Amino acid sequence: MSDLMSIVKGRRSIRRFQDKPVPETDLQQILEAVQWSPSWANTQCWEIVVVKDREMKERLNEALSPTNPAKKGLPDAPLVLALCGKLKSSGFYKGQATTKLGDWFMFDLGIATQSLCLAACNLGLGTVIVGSIDHDKAKDVLGVGEGYELVALIPVGYPAKESAAPKRREISEFTHSDKF
Ligand SMILES: Cc1cc2nc3c(=O)[nH]c(=O)nc-3n(C[C@H](O)[C@H](O)[C@H](O)COP(=O)(O)O)c2cc1C
């Protein structure tokens, strides 16, 4: 298996973190992975808030419901990256959506998120994409400006507990030949 495939297949959602800081050089590499992600017409509509302050992490954690499996570990992660997207830029031309699918910011942010998580995994760091949150609450905590949405919180740190790989669909279940 190539290194890339072992990272793609070996990356797991990590929800518990060691009390060990993430080196600044590693954070830079993770951000570089976002920087080089593809996006609609190279729009690069992402904005990232790097949260290290414990009180800020705890306030952000209040945006997660008590049943969110990421809630217990989030404040212990040395870093929480808040991924925000600029609205009405990706998929737009002269202020008009160019496809029936409208705003492509979620798509671009999804790609950037995967780049980020794979780069972190490559450095031995764990991540979990936390999308099931009260977005407005988290937005307020971070002071996200008008015209932007906070999409996901991504705690980053050294894994304290490994998780098992949830089962995947067989390739034959989602692959269609010539017609849907
Ligand atoms: C868009 C998105 C939102 C997610 N939101 C949450 C979340 O709110 N809480 C959580 O614990 N995991 C969340 N996850 C992680 C998924 O549960 C996880 O990726 C999936 O179960 C597959 O496991 P794996 O990442 O270990 O392969 C989210 C994943 C994605 C892609």
The ligand as an SDF file (V2000), in Angstrom:
LIG
                    3D

 31 33  0  0  0  0  0  0  0  0999 V2000
  -19.2080   16.5140    8.0560 C   0  0  0  0  0  0  0  0  0  0  0  0
  -18.8560   15.6730    9.2530 C   0  0  0  0  0  0  0  0  0  0  0  0
  -19.3740   16.0060   10.5000 C   0  0  0  0  0  0  0  0  0  0  0  0
  -19.0400   15.2480   11.6320 C   0  0  0  0  0  0  0  0  0  0  0  0
  -19.5030   15.6240   12.8520 N   0  0  0  0  0  0  0  0  0  0  0  0
  -19.1330   14.9260   13.9530 C   0  0  0  0  0  0  0  0  0  0  0  0
  -19.5300   15.3510   15.2390 C   0  0  0  0  0  0  0  0  0  0  0  0
  -20.2420   16.3400   15.4140 O   0  0  0  0  0  0  0  0  0  0  0  0
  -19.1090   14.6260   16.3100 N   0  0  0  0  0  0  0  0  0  0  0  0
  -18.3000   13.5330   16.1790 C   0  0  0  0  0  0  0  0  0  0  0  0
  -17.9370   12.9370   17.1940 O   0  0  0  0  0  0  0  0  0  0  0  0
  -17.9050   13.0970   14.9630 N   0  0  0  0  0  0  0  0  0  0  0  0
  -18.2920   13.7630   13.8530 C   0  0  0  0  0  0  0  0  0  0  0  0
  -17.8670   13.3610   12.6090 N   0  0  0  0  0  0  0  0  0  0  0  0
  -16.9780   12.1780   12.4790 C   0  0  0  0  0  0  0  0  0  0  0  0
  -17.7080   10.9640   11.8660 C   0  0  0  0  0  0  0  0  0  0  0  0
  -18.5430   10.4070   12.8340 O   0  0  0  0  0  0  0  0  0  0  0  0
  -16.6410    9.9610   11.3770 C   0  0  0  0  0  0  0  0  0  0  0  0
  -15.8650   10.5640   10.3770 O   0  0  0  0  0  0  0  0  0  0  0  0
  -17.2710    8.6750   10.8170 C   0  0  0  0  0  0  0  0  0  0  0  0
  -17.9470    7.9740   11.8150 O   0  0  0  0  0  0  0  0  0  0  0  0
  -16.2050    7.7420   10.2130 C   0  0  0  0  0  0  0  0  0  0  0  0
  -15.2030    7.4250   11.1560 O   0  0  0  0  0  0  0  0  0  0  0  0
  -13.6570    7.7320   10.8690 P   0  0  0  0  0  0  0  0  0  0  0  0
  -13.5260    9.2380   10.7150 O   0  0  0  0  0  0  0  0  0  0  0  0
  -12.8860    7.2290   12.0620 O   0  0  0  0  0  0  0  0  0  0  0  0
  -13.2870    7.0220    9.6120 O   0  0  0  0  0  0  0  0  0  0  0  0
  -18.1940   14.1100   11.4890 C   0  0  0  0  0  0  0  0  0  0  0  0
  -17.6790   13.7890   10.2160 C   0  0  0  0  0  0  0  0  0  0  0  0
  -17.9910   14.5650    9.1200 C   0  0  0  0  0  0  0  0  0  0  0  0
  -17.3720   14.2130    7.7840 C   0  0  0  0  0  0  0  0  0  0  0  0
  1  2  1  0
  2  3  1  0
  2 30  2  0
  3  4  2  0
  4  5  1  0
  4 28  1  0
  5  6  2  0
  6  7  1  0
  6 13  1  0
  7  8  2  0
  7  9  1  0
  9 10  1  0
 10 11  2  0
 10 12  1  0
 12 13  2  0
 13 14  1  0
 14 15  1  0
 14 28  1  0
 15 16  1  0
 16 17  1  0
 16 18  1  0
 18 19  1  0
 18 20  1  0
 20 21  1  0
 20 22  1  0
 22 23  1  0
 23 24  1  0
 24 25  2  0
 24 26  1  0
 24 27  1  0
 28 29  2  0
 29 30  1  0
 30 31  1  0
M  END
$$$$
